[in-house]
Amino acid sequence: MMDPINYLKRFDAYPVDENFLQDLARLQSLHMQHIPFENLDVIRKVPIYLNLETIYDKVVNQHRGGYCYELNGLFCWLLQEIGFDAKMISATVMKPDGTYAKKDTHAAILVELDTPYLVDAGFGDSTISPIPLGGERATDNSGTYSIDEIEPGVHQLTRENNGEEKVLYRFTLDEKQLEDFHEGCIFNQVSKDSTFTHDDIVTRATPEGRITLSGLTLTRTINGEKHKEQLTEEDKMKVLEKEFGIVLNTKKPLPN
């Protein structure tokens, strides 16, 4: 059974008395510090289904993370349960080479307060705070973010870091349901063009920045400075448990 209180406990949060921006910001920050973005099931050929009960069991009961459909799908449900005016939206991610990934395959959240805010607990290394639509800039340890309407109905999330601007993704405000991401979820589990099918990625925010495991490389970002460490497979399993609270089933992955 899906219990909002148990889910809140999973990321050290407690029920909110009011649905204000500071309450939303606290929930997002805590969620991203305690529930990692991770693709471990994708790499191990464990199917991911867009079913909230299944996702809840994985994230809350099994103490795992997930990728955007899982994290934002479940977080959006929680926000609705505790009284926020929240809905899922789709986004198209810009890849490092400046081209766009498959259209509308990223799931994010829009919350209506005094103005609409973008909330994204499932984009890995990104903002830990709600970002208002309309160009107002918001800064945290990972950079300065802003959202601009680049054409009617199309908005763009940009991050500035060390004087360089980078477009993260563009999105519309059309409401989506979790099942609308079925095609994208399959694509991101099986396609060689997916970012998530090549190596393990596990990352979570910290009060000082972020900790990220990519393959056998552990990166700690502390106040903007990156510190890298190469791991053995044995080290990696220890890091997963100590830093991310994840204990993997040790069965070998299925063959391709």
N, C-alpha and C positions, 0 to 999 in steps of 0.2 A: 504494500500500500504506500502511495506517495504522501509523505507527511512534510509540509512546509517547515515545521519546527525542526525536524531532524535534518533537513537540508540546510537550514540556517546554521545549525550546530556544526555541520560538516566544514563550514568555513569560518567558524568562530564569530558568527553574527547572532543577533537576537532580533525579535520582532520590532518593527518600527511603530511608533505611536502616531507619527504624521508622515505624509508622503511629500516631503520637501526635498529640494536638491541635495542638501547635505546628507540626508538619509540615503538617497540613491547613490551618491558618490561613495559613501562609506561601504555600502553593500558591494558595489562594483570593485572597489579597491581590495576588500577582504576576500572576495571571490577569486580575484586574480592572484592574490598572494598564497592562497591555500589550495586552489584547484588548478592543476597545471593544464596547459594546452599540450596535448600529446597525440602522436600517431602510432603508438606501439601496436595497436590491434591491426592497423593497416599493413604494417610491415610483416606481421605474423599471420596474415591472411585470415584474421578473425572477422567475420562479417559484421558491419555496423548497420543496424536497422533504425529507421527514423520512427521509433516508438518511445514515447515519453517514459513509460513504465520501465522499459529495458534500459534506457539511458539513466534513469533515476537509480536503478539497482547498481549499475556500473559506477556512477559517480559517488553516490552516497553510501551504499552498502559495501561496495568493493574498494572504496577509497581510491578511485582512479580519476583521471582527467578525461579529455577527449578533444575532438577538434570542433570547428565552429558550429556544426549542426547540433552536436550534442551539448556543448557548453551554452551557447546562446539559446538553443531550443528549451533547455531546462531552466535557465535563468529567466527567460521571458515568462515561462509558466509561473515561476515563483513570484516575480514582480506583479503579475496579474492577481495571483492568489492573495497577496498582502496589500492590494488596493491601488497599485500604480496603473496608469493608463498606458499600457505597453503593447507593442505589436512587433512582429517579426517583419523584416524587410530583406531584400536581396541586394547584393553588391557585386561589382566586377572588379577584381583585384588587378593592379598593375604589377607586372613581374619586374625583377631587377634589371632586365634588358630594355625596359621602357615600353614593352608591348603588354597588351591586356590578356589575362587568363580567360578561360572559358566564361562566357557571359552569365551573370547572375548565379554564380556557383558559390558565393560566400553569403552566409547568413549572419545578419546583425539585428539589432533591436532599436526601435525608436520609442522614446518615452515622452509623452506630452505633460509638461509642467506649465510654467508661465509661457514657455516657448518649447518647441520640439528639441529634444536632446538625443544625440546618437550615443548608444551604449553598446559596447562590444567587449565581451568577456572571452571571446574565442578567436583572437587574431594574433596570438603570440606576442611578439615584442611590439607593443603598441601602448596607447594611453590607458591609464588605469582610472580615468575620470570621464564622466559624461561630457560630451562636447556639444555646445549649442549650435544649431543651424543659424547661419546668417553672418559668418565671418569673424565673430568674436574669438580671440585667441585664448588658448588654455595651455598652461605649461605644467609639466611634471618632470620626473627624473629622466624620462626617455625622449623629451623634446617638447617643442611647442606646436600645437595642433590648431587647425582652423578648417571650417567647412564653408565652401562657397557654392552658390548656384551657378553652374557653368553654362547651362542652357535651361529653358523652361522645364521644371520638374526633375532636372538631373543635378545632383549635388556631388561635390568632390571633397574628399578628406585628404588634407596635406599635412605633412610633418616637416618642421624646420629643426635641424640639428647642426650645431657648429657652423651656422651660416648657410647651410645647404638645404634647399627645399626638395621634398620628395613626395610625389603623389602616391598615396597608399591604395585608395580605391574610389570608385564613383558608385552612386546608388540613387534609386528613386524612392519615393515615399509610399509606394503601393504596398498594401498589407499582404503578407505571405503566410501560409500555413506550413507547418513542418514538412508535410508530405509534398509540398511544391518543390522541395530540394532533393527529391528522390534521384533524379538524373545526375545532379551535381554530386550527390553523395557517392553514387556508384563510380562516376568518373574519377573522383578523388581517391577512391580505393583501388582502382585497377589500371588507370591510364599511366603510361610512361611520361606523359606530359603533365601529370599532377606533381605538385611540389612534395607530396606526402608519401610517394611510393618508392623512394630511393634509399632512405636511411632513417633511423630513429631520430625523432625530434621531441624533446620534452622541455618545457620552459614555464617558469612562473615568475611573477613579480616579487620583489622584496622591498622592504622599506627604503633601502638605499639604491635600488635599481632593478636587477634581474639576474636570475641564474638559468643557464641554458645548457642542455645536453644535446649535442648533435653528433650522432655516431659515437665515436670514442673521445670526443673533445668536450670538456666541461669549461664553460665560460661564465665567469662571475663579472657582472657589470656593477661597479660601485661608484656612485656619483659621477657617472660618465666615463670612468676608466675601466677598460676590459682586461681581465686577467684569465689567461687560458691555461688549461692543464690537460695533458694527454693521459688517457686511462687504459687499463687493461680490461678485458671482458669481466674479470672478477671485480675489479674496482667499480665498473659501471653498474653492476647489480647492487653493490653497496650504496653507491650514490643515489640510485633510483629509490632505494628504501629510506636512506637518511635524509636526503634533500627534497624528495617529492612524495614520500610516503607510499611508494608503489612497490609491491612484491609481485613479480611476474610468475605466471605458470611456467615452469621450466621445460615443458614439452617443446620439441623442435617445431619450427614453423613448417607448414605444409609446403610441398614443392610447388613451383610456379606452373 
